[in-house]
Amino acid sequence: MQRHPCIALVAGIGLILGGCGDTPNDESRDGPAQDTHEVEDMLGRSVEVPEAAERIATVNVDAFRMALHLGVEDRLVGIPSDMFGSRFSEAKPIEVRAFGRLDEVAMVGGGQPGSEFSAERVLATDPDLFIYWAFSRGDDDEAMAEQAERYQQQLGVPVVAVNTLGRERASEEAIEAQIEQAYRLLGTVTGREERAEELLDFYDATVSEVQEQVADEEPPRIYLAHRRNLYNHVSFYFPVEQLGAELVTAGRPGGDGEVSAEELVSWDPAHIFLHTPSRASRVARDEVLDDERLSGVKAVEAERIHRFKGTYMGWDLATGLIDLVHMARVLYPEAMADVDLRDRGEEILEVFYGDPGLYDRLQELSSLDDD
């Protein structure tokens, strides 16, 4: 039997719940009961939620980002404690830069999919909705659904599970359907359906525009390196699929994993991309260029070593779009010659986050322009 991530301070839950009425929320709020409706979350669970949730707690970084995208950041009463291996106060990613209430909102634990969180802290925020992950590398969907049900019973508030990217990799259409489900689900539970559709329309239009520009180009062979080790490969990244590029590790059994220098030489990728979610978690470009074991590899000889923001603690649809544009410019330079990454990246981030100037922070963290 797999070990499930547990809620921190479980012993305290009984005391908290035992001292209340039917649920913590029933006694903490005055006035008539909220209108509710039923939704199906991304684990296939039917959940009765408020007509438009007003007090949202989450340990899910995807949900935190999407709340900002949907314009309901003012409803967040509990947020994830950890991102990029650093506390918010130590290394602020762009989504935290865009969130103006960091010092006012409780951090309730979590961050990485399936990680532990503090039920006591969640309950102290008096939420009317708790958003959990629908994906974890350690558990299948059935185990995650059972876990979400337990959390709902223990917390006494509706628990909705969501993620932007998960296990679904069967086709581009299936992955897009998962993204749409995530935004429409959060749009529904927050009463921001129109905003969700606006974002999905913008995403689809941007992807289609880039794909049309590179449609006649020959797909290059590329290698994606893990953020901590050149010789640990990333087996899947959706923008790569959308661009039709060929991963040299395609067909390799299993998911992400170690590769040897000999394998990299034999694959001879034309480009190497280094996963770079932050300055604190990256492979140095010079480390790749100076690696004598890679002598003769096209990407190394031509110094075609690039970076991409990629996934980490979920996936930001906004930076995923920027990665798409960035990788297209690198792989198909003639077709994308008229596209300025900085201008396009700034536009994308402003559409999703509503704040100008975020691209500079993304560049500080992920160094997309440093080829």
C-alpha positions as CSV (number, residue, x, y, z in Angstrom):
1,M,0.0,0.0,0.0
2,Q,1.3,3.4,-0.9
3,R,1.9,5.9,1.8
4,H,-0.4,9.0,1.5
5,P,0.8,12.5,2.3
6,C,-0.8,13.3,5.6
7,I,-2.1,16.5,7.1
8,A,0.2,18.0,9.6
9,L,-1.0,18.2,13.2
10,V,-3.6,15.5,12.8
11,A,-4.0,15.2,16.5
12,G,-5.1,18.8,16.6
13,I,-7.9,18.2,14.1
14,G,-10.0,16.2,16.5
15,L,-9.8,18.9,19.0
16,I,-10.6,21.6,16.5
17,L,-13.5,19.7,14.9
18,G,-14.8,18.3,18.2
19,G,-15.2,21.7,19.7
20,C,-17.3,23.0,16.9
21,G,-20.8,22.3,15.6
22,D,-21.5,20.4,12.4
23,T,-18.6,22.1,10.6
24,P,-16.1,24.9,11.5
25,N,-17.7,27.2,9.0
26,D,-21.3,26.8,10.2
27,E,-20.6,28.5,13.5
28,S,-17.9,31.0,12.4
29,R,-20.2,32.9,10.0
30,D,-23.3,34.8,10.8
31,G,-26.4,35.2,8.5
32,P,-28.2,32.7,6.3
33,A,-26.6,29.7,4.7
34,Q,-24.8,30.2,1.4
35,D,-26.4,29.2,-1.9
36,T,-24.6,26.2,-3.2
37,H,-24.2,24.2,-6.4
38,E,-22.6,20.9,-7.4
39,V,-19.4,20.7,-9.5
40,E,-17.2,17.8,-10.7
41,D,-13.6,18.3,-9.8
42,M,-10.6,16.9,-11.8
43,L,-10.6,13.6,-9.8
44,G,-14.2,13.0,-10.9
45,R,-15.6,13.8,-7.5
46,S,-19.0,15.6,-7.1
47,V,-18.6,18.4,-4.7
48,E,-21.2,20.8,-3.3
49,V,-19.6,24.3,-3.3
50,P,-20.7,27.9,-2.6
51,E,-22.4,29.7,-5.5
52,A,-19.2,31.8,-5.7
53,A,-16.5,31.0,-3.1
54,E,-15.4,34.1,-1.2
55,R,-12.8,32.7,1.2
56,I,-10.5,30.3,-0.5
57,A,-7.6,28.5,1.1
58,T,-5.2,26.4,-1.0
59,V,-1.9,24.5,-0.8
60,N,-2.0,24.1,-4.6
61,V,0.4,26.4,-6.4
62,D,-1.5,25.9,-9.7
63,A,-4.7,27.1,-7.9
64,F,-2.8,30.0,-6.4
65,R,-1.7,31.1,-9.9
66,M,-5.1,30.5,-11.4
67,A,-6.7,32.6,-8.7
68,L,-4.5,35.5,-9.8
69,H,-5.3,34.8,-13.5
70,L,-9.0,34.9,-12.8
71,G,-8.8,38.1,-10.8
72,V,-9.9,36.6,-7.4
73,E,-6.7,37.1,-5.5
74,D,-8.6,39.2,-2.9
75,R,-10.6,36.0,-1.9
76,L,-7.4,34.1,-1.0
77,V,-7.3,33.6,2.8
78,G,-4.7,30.8,2.8
79,I,-1.9,30.2,0.3
80,P,0.9,27.7,-0.2
81,S,4.0,28.2,1.9
82,D,6.7,27.0,-0.5
83,M,7.7,27.6,-4.1
84,F,10.9,26.8,-6.0
85,G,12.5,25.3,-2.9
86,S,12.4,28.7,-1.1
87,R,10.0,30.5,1.2
88,F,8.1,33.3,-0.5
89,S,10.1,35.8,1.5
90,E,13.4,34.5,0.2
91,A,12.8,34.1,-3.5
92,K,9.7,35.7,-5.1
93,P,8.6,34.1,-8.4
94,I,6.5,36.2,-10.8
95,E,3.2,35.0,-9.4
96,V,4.2,36.2,-5.9
97,R,5.4,39.5,-7.3
98,A,1.9,39.9,-8.8
99,F,0.2,39.1,-5.5
100,G,0.0,42.2,-3.4
101,R,-1.2,40.7,-0.1
102,L,1.7,38.4,0.8
103,D,2.2,39.9,4.2
104,E,-1.6,39.7,5.0
105,V,-2.5,36.2,4.0
106,A,-1.8,33.0,6.0
107,M,0.6,30.4,4.6
108,V,-0.9,27.0,5.3
109,G,1.8,24.7,4.0
110,G,2.0,22.6,0.9
111,G,3.4,23.7,-2.4
112,Q,4.7,20.5,-4.2
113,P,1.8,18.3,-5.4
114,G,0.8,15.9,-2.6
115,S,3.0,17.6,0.0
116,E,1.9,17.9,3.7
117,F,0.0,20.9,5.0
118,S,-1.3,22.2,8.3
119,A,-5.0,21.6,8.9
120,E,-4.8,23.8,11.9
121,R,-3.7,26.7,9.7
122,V,-6.3,26.0,7.1
123,L,-9.1,25.9,9.7
124,A,-7.8,29.2,11.2
125,T,-8.4,31.0,7.9
126,D,-12.2,30.1,8.1
127,P,-12.4,29.2,4.4
128,D,-15.6,28.3,2.5
129,L,-13.5,26.4,-0.1
130,F,-10.3,24.4,0.0
131,I,-8.4,23.7,-3.2
132,Y,-6.2,20.6,-3.3
133,W,-4.1,18.9,-6.0
134,A,-5.6,16.5,-8.5
135,F,-2.1,15.1,-9.3
136,S,0.8,13.7,-7.4
137,R,3.7,11.5,-8.7
138,G,3.2,9.3,-5.7
139,D,-0.5,8.4,-5.9
140,D,-2.9,7.5,-8.6
141,D,-6.2,9.3,-9.2
142,E,-8.2,6.9,-7.0
143,A,-5.9,7.4,-4.1
144,M,-5.9,11.2,-4.6
145,A,-9.7,11.2,-4.7
146,E,-9.9,9.2,-1.4
147,Q,-7.4,11.6,0.1
148,A,-9.5,14.6,-1.0
149,E,-12.6,13.0,0.6
150,R,-10.8,12.5,3.9
151,Y,-9.6,16.1,3.9
152,Q,-13.1,17.3,3.2
153,Q,-14.5,15.4,6.2
154,Q,-11.6,16.5,8.4
155,L,-11.8,20.2,7.4
156,G,-15.6,20.4,7.2
157,V,-15.5,22.5,4.0
158,P,-15.8,21.6,0.3
159,V,-12.5,20.3,-1.1
160,V,-12.0,20.7,-4.9
161,A,-9.0,19.0,-6.6
162,V,-7.4,20.7,-9.7
163,N,-4.2,20.9,-11.7
164,T,-3.2,22.3,-15.1
165,L,-1.0,19.4,-16.2
166,G,-1.1,15.9,-14.8
167,R,-0.8,12.3,-16.1
168,E,-2.7,12.9,-19.3
169,R,-0.3,12.8,-22.2
170,A,-2.2,10.8,-24.8
171,S,-2.5,13.6,-27.3
172,E,-2.3,17.4,-27.6
173,E,-6.1,17.5,-27.7
174,A,-6.4,15.6,-24.5
175,I,-3.9,17.8,-22.7
176,E,-5.6,20.9,-23.9
177,A,-8.9,19.5,-22.7
178,Q,-7.3,19.1,-19.2
179,I,-6.2,22.7,-19.2
180,E,-9.6,23.9,-20.2
181,Q,-11.2,21.7,-17.5
182,A,-9.0,23.3,-14.9
183,Y,-9.8,26.9,-15.8
184,R,-13.5,26.3,-16.3
185,L,-13.7,24.5,-13.0
186,L,-12.1,27.4,-11.1
187,G,-14.0,29.9,-13.1
188,T,-17.2,28.1,-12.0
189,V,-16.4,27.9,-8.3
190,T,-15.4,31.6,-8.2
191,G,-18.2,32.9,-10.5
192,R,-15.5,34.0,-13.0
193,E,-16.6,31.9,-16.0
194,E,-16.2,34.7,-18.5
195,R,-12.7,35.5,-17.4
196,A,-11.8,31.8,-17.7
197,E,-13.0,31.7,-21.3
198,E,-11.1,34.9,-22.1
199,L,-7.9,33.4,-20.9
200,L,-8.5,30.1,-22.7
201,D,-9.3,31.9,-25.9
202,F,-6.1,34.0,-25.6
203,Y,-4.1,30.8,-24.9
204,D,-5.6,29.0,-27.9
205,A,-5.1,31.9,-30.2
206,T,-1.4,32.4,-29.2
207,V,-0.6,28.6,-29.6
208,S,-2.4,28.5,-33.0
209,E,-0.5,31.6,-34.2
210,V,2.9,30.2,-33.3
211,Q,2.0,26.8,-34.8
212,E,1.0,28.4,-38.1
213,Q,4.2,30.3,-38.3
214,V,6.4,27.2,-37.9
215,A,4.1,24.7,-39.7
216,D,6.4,24.3,-42.7
217,E,9.7,24.0,-40.8
218,E,11.7,20.8,-40.3
219,P,11.4,19.6,-36.7
220,P,14.8,19.7,-35.0
221,R,16.1,17.1,-32.5
222,I,16.5,18.4,-29.0
223,Y,17.4,17.3,-25.5
224,L,15.7,18.7,-22.3
225,A,17.9,18.6,-19.2
226,H,16.6,18.6,-15.6
227,R,17.1,21.7,-13.5
228,R,19.7,20.2,-11.3
229,N,21.6,17.8,-13.6
230,L,22.5,17.8,-17.3
231,Y,22.5,14.0,-17.2
232,N,19.0,13.8,-15.9
233,H,16.5,14.2,-18.7
234,V,13.0,15.8,-18.8
235,S,10.8,13.3,-20.7
236,F,7.9,15.6,-21.6
237,Y,7.1,19.2,-21.9
238,F,3.9,20.3,-23.6
239,P,5.2,23.3,-25.5
240,V,7.8,20.9,-27.2
241,E,4.9,18.7,-28.3
242,Q,3.0,21.7,-29.6
243,L,6.0,22.8,-31.7
244,G,6.6,19.4,-33.2
245,A,10.2,19.2,-32.0
246,E,11.7,15.7,-31.6
247,L,12.9,14.8,-28.2
248,V,16.0,12.6,-28.6
249,T,14.9,10.7,-25.5
250,A,11.5,9.8,-27.0
251,G,10.7,6.1,-26.6
252,R,13.0,5.7,-23.6
253,P,11.2,3.5,-21.0
254,G,9.8,5.3,-17.9
255,G,9.6,9.0,-17.2
256,D,12.3,11.5,-16.3
257,G,15.6,9.8,-15.4
258,E,19.4,9.6,-15.7
259,V,21.2,9.3,-19.0
260,S,24.9,8.8,-19.8
261,A,27.3,11.0,-21.7
262,E,27.7,8.2,-24.2
263,E,23.9,8.3,-24.8
264,L,23.9,12.0,-25.3
265,V,26.8,11.8,-27.8
266,S,25.0,9.0,-29.7
267,W,21.7,11.0,-29.8
268,D,23.6,14.1,-31.0
269,P,20.9,16.7,-30.3
270,A,20.9,19.9,-32.4
271,H,19.8,21.9,-29.3
272,I,20.0,21.4,-25.5
273,F,17.5,23.2,-23.3
274,L,18.2,23.5,-19.6
275,H,15.1,23.5,-17.3
276,T,15.5,26.7,-15.3
277,P,12.6,27.6,-12.9
278,S,14.7,29.9,-10.8
279,R,18.2,31.2,-10.2
280,A,18.7,28.8,-7.3
281,S,17.9,25.7,-9.3
282,R,19.8,25.5,-12.6
283,V,22.6,23.9,-14.5
284,A,25.4,26.4,-15.5
285,R,25.6,26.9,-19.3
286,D,29.4,26.9,-19.2
287,E,29.3,23.6,-17.4
288,V,27.7,22.1,-20.5
289,L,30.0,23.8,-23.0
290,D,33.1,22.8,-21.0
291,D,32.1,19.2,-20.6
292,E,34.8,17.3,-22.6
293,R,32.6,14.1,-22.7
294,L,30.2,16.0,-25.1
295,S,32.8,16.8,-27.7
296,G,31.3,16.5,-31.1
297,V,27.7,17.0,-30.1
298,K,26.1,19.4,-32.5
299,A,24.4,21.5,-29.8
300,V,27.7,21.9,-27.8
301,E,29.9,22.6,-30.8
302,A,27.5,25.3,-32.1
303,E,26.9,26.5,-28.5
304,R,23.2,26.0,-28.9
305,I,22.5,25.7,-25.2
306,H,19.3,27.4,-24.1
307,R,17.0,27.7,-21.1
308,F,13.3,27.2,-20.5
309,K,11.2,28.0,-17.5
310,G,9.3,24.7,-17.6
311,T,7.2,23.1,-14.8
312,Y,7.8,23.3,-11.1
313,M,5.1,22.8,-8.4
314,G,2.6,22.5,-11.2
315,W,2.6,24.6,-14.4
316,D,1.9,28.2,-15.1
317,L,-0.1,28.6,-18.3
318,A,1.3,32.1,-18.8
319,T,5.0,31.1,-18.6
320,G,4.2,28.0,-20.6
321,L,3.1,30.3,-23.5
322,I,6.3,32.3,-23.1
323,D,8.3,29.0,-23.3
324,L,6.4,28.2,-26.5
325,V,7.3,31.5,-28.1
326,H,10.9,31.3,-26.8
327,M,11.5,27.8,-28.0
328,A,9.9,28.5,-31.4
329,R,12.2,31.5,-31.9
330,V,15.2,29.3,-31.0
331,L,14.3,26.3,-33.1
332,Y,12.7,28.1,-36.1
333,P,14.5,31.4,-36.2
334,E,13.6,32.4,-39.8
335,A,9.9,31.6,-39.3
336,M,9.8,33.6,-36.0
337,A,12.2,36.4,-37.0
338,D,9.5,39.1,-36.6
339,V,8.6,38.1,-33.0
340,D,10.3,39.9,-30.1
341,L,10.3,37.7,-27.0
342,R,10.4,40.5,-24.5
343,D,7.4,42.3,-26.0
344,R,5.4,39.1,-26.5
345,G,6.3,37.8,-23.0
346,E,5.3,41.1,-21.4
347,E,2.0,41.0,-23.2
348,I,1.3,37.4,-22.1
349,L,2.1,38.1,-18.5
350,E,0.0,41.3,-18.4
351,V,-3.0,39.4,-19.9
352,F,-2.8,36.7,-17.2
353,Y,-1.6,38.7,-14.2
354,G,-2.7,42.2,-15.0
355,D,0.6,43.7,-13.9
356,P,3.2,45.3,-16.2
357,G,6.9,44.6,-15.8
358,L,6.7,41.0,-14.8
359,Y,8.8,39.8,-17.7
360,D,11.9,41.4,-16.2
361,R,11.5,39.2,-13.1
362,L,11.0,36.1,-15.2
363,Q,14.2,36.9,-17.1
364,E,16.0,37.3,-13.7
365,L,14.8,33.9,-12.6
366,S,15.0,31.8,-15.8
367,S,17.4,33.8,-18.1
368,L,15.5,32.9,-21.3
369,D,17.4,35.5,-23.3
370,D,20.8,34.3,-22.2
371,D,21.9,32.1,-25.2
